[in-house]
């Protein structure tokens, strides 16, 4: 039995679908009872547990051969990452209590950065599981290509793709969620010992101009990158409803300044196969 948290998200849902297609038994760990029937119909066993409920999580993990865990996304964290620390404590406690033998933890590029930023939440997760008496794989994924979904309708209407990543021709590690799910499925099912890091990016590195070109092909119109000056970031993020934009700003600084990165020669680095164009074409077909 393989336990999957975050199964209603992009990665977790695709991961579960791959495992079920391979006839692997899956236990869907869900917070909302209303979503249980759909996953039961797909062939999953269901366990109900909020990600900050250590006792319920321990019950959900009981008896499994491996578990896939991730932090619920907190894009506007309270200073000190209060929300993430609560989830991390519960997950760590539950994995220990259930004595889960193998764990795949979805982490991120930049989890090794010492500068505090939005991705520090995953650094804290890795630190919490560092002494877990189990085989633990930290799957550090690059920037999700699917993040472009937020900008598709604006690009369709205006022909402009705003970018906080800059300069616009500087390529960074990005990856499709389908590739993350495929890697996670393989890692969950393979025998392993000790702790390890796997870094994952797409087949090629991607710059904002590459995203714009792929959008232009998918939308059938010209799309140009518009760099958002850093001096405008805080006001724009606050206008969008963020109360604590500085961790996100520092994350963007990390990509732009190069201290959030993968070493292209790292022995931990793996490549996915899904192209930027394939992801964006799919998003456009589905309406973003």
GICOR-V323524 format. One record per backbone hydrogen bond with DSSP energy under -0.5 kcal/mol. CO is the residue of the C=O (numbers start at 1). NH is the residue of the N-H. Records with the same first field share a line. If there is no record, write none. Layout:
CO = NH  NH
This chain:
1 = 65  66
2 = 27
3 = 5  68
4 = 29
6 = 9  12
9 = 13
10 = 14
11 = 15
12 = 16
13 = 17
14 = 18
15 = 19
16 = 20
17 = 21
18 = 22
19 = 24
20 = 23
25 = 2
26 = 28  45
27 = 4  29
28 = 30  47
29 = 7
30 = 49
31 = 33
32 = 35
33 = 36
35 = 39
36 = 40
37 = 41
38 = 42
39 = 44
40 = 43
45 = 28
47 = 30  49
50 = 53
52 = 54
53 = 57
54 = 58
55 = 59
56 = 60
57 = 61
58 = 62
61 = 64
64 = 101
66 = 3
67 = 69  104
68 = 5
69 = 106
78 = 81  82
81 = 85
82 = 86
83 = 87
84 = 88
85 = 89
86 = 90
87 = 91
88 = 92
89 = 93
90 = 94
91 = 95
92 = 96
93 = 97
94 = 98
95 = 99  100
96 = 99
101 = 135
102 = 67
103 = 105  137
104 = 69  106
105 = 107  139
107 = 141
108 = 111
110 = 113
117 = 120
118 = 121
119 = 122  123
120 = 124
121 = 125
122 = 126
123 = 127
124 = 128
125 = 129
127 = 130
129 = 132
132 = 134
134 = 136
135 = 103
136 = 138  196
137 = 105  139
138 = 140  198
139 = 107  141
140 = 200
141 = 109
143 = 175
144 = 147
145 = 148
146 = 149
147 = 150
148 = 151  152
149 = 152
151 = 155
152 = 156
153 = 157
154 = 158  160
155 = 159
159 = 224
160 = 162
161 = 226
163 = 228
167 = 170
168 = 209
169 = 171
172 = 206
173 = 143
174 = 202
175 = 145
176 = 179  180
177 = 181
178 = 182
179 = 183
180 = 184
181 = 185
182 = 186
183 = 187
184 = 188
185 = 189
186 = 190
194 = 136
196 = 138
198 = 140
199 = 270
200 = 142
201 = 272
206 = 172
207 = 210  211
208 = 212
209 = 213
210 = 214
211 = 215
212 = 216
213 = 217
214 = 218
215 = 219
216 = 220  221
224 = 161
225 = 227
226 = 163
227 = 229
229 = 232
230 = 233  234
232 = 236
233 = 237
234 = 238
235 = 239
236 = 240
237 = 242
238 = 241
244 = 247
245 = 249
246 = 250
247 = 118  251
248 = 252
249 = 253
250 = 254
251 = 255
252 = 256
253 = 257
254 = 258  259  260
259 = 261
262 = 264
263 = 266
266 = 269
268 = 199
270 = 201
275 = 279
276 = 280
277 = 281
278 = 282
279 = 283
280 = 284
281 = 285
282 = 286
283 = 288
284 = 287
